[in-house]
Amino acid sequence: MLHLALCSISFNFGLHNLDNSSAAEALYTQQLTAITERLMATGAKLAYVLTTPYMPDRYFGNMVVEQLNTIATGLMQARGIPVIDLYSRVTAFCGAVYKNCR
């Protein structure tokens, strides 16, 4: 197994399906867990980056990104992996729901 103890890896697993059905959330959890465990096995320092808002869905009340970010945050916290919250940075600047942000 490759060991990257002196390396850092930041990763994200976000807008791949934009489906928040129970089956899709279960698959997302399974796949993110597998990816995370594989990265942990490298010995690298890890940081997870939350997915930024996807306004076409959010604008119409679909909270899929927020739900997937919640799942990801829980998985990372359980493994002691820091979370970089780009989602909150974007919404702090642009607002919770926006059509155009500059």
N, C-alpha and C positions, 0 to 999 in steps of 0.2 A: 504494500500500500504506500502510495506517495505521501510523504509528510512535509507539510509546508508551515512548520511552526513559526517561522519568521515572517510569514506572509499574512496579509489581511485580505479578506474577501467580503465585499458587500454584495448582497443579492436581493432579488425581488421575484415574486411569483404572483402576478396580479391580473392583468386584463386578458387572460388567455381564453376565458369563456363567457364572462359576464352573465353567469347563470346562478341565481341564488335559490334554486330548488333544493330540497333536502338532499336528494341524490347527488346533485352537483357539489354542494358544500361538503358532503362526505368524501367525494372523490378529490376535491381540492385539499382537504385535510390530509388524506392519505398520500397524495402526491407531494405536498409541501413537506410532510414529515419525512418521506423518503429522500427528497433532495437535501433537506437539512441534515439528516443523519449522514448522508454521503459526504457532505461538505465538512461536517464535524470530524469525520474519520481522517481528513487530511491533516489535522492538527493546526490548521490556520486559524487566526483570530477572525471571527465572523461578526457581521453586523447585517441586520435585515432592514430593508428600506420599504416603508409602507407605500402602497400605491396611491398616486395622486387622484383627485376627483375626476370622474368621467361625467361631465355635465349633461350630455344627451340623456343619460339614464336618470341622474340625480334631479334634473330639472322637472322630470315627470314623477318624482317620488320613489323611484326605484333605488333602494339603498344597497345594491349589490357590492359596490366597492367598499362601503363602510362595513358590511357584514364580513367580507373576506379579510379586511384589515383586522377586524376583531379576532377572527380565527387565528390569523397569522401572529398577532401580538401575543395571544395566549400560548401558542406553540413555542414562540421564542422565549417568553418569560419562563416557561417550564424548563427550558434548557440553558438559561442564563445568557442568552444571546441579546446584546443590545439592539434596540429598535430605533431607527432614524425615522422620525415622523415628518415626512415631506407633505403628507396629506394636510396636516394642521397648518403648515407653513403656507400652503397655497390658499386654503380657506381663510386664514387670518388676513391675507393680502387681498384676496378677490371676493370674499364673502362665501357663505355656505352654499348659495345657489347663485350662479352668475351666467350671463350670456356672453360676456366679453370681459376680459381682464387684461390690463396693460401694466 
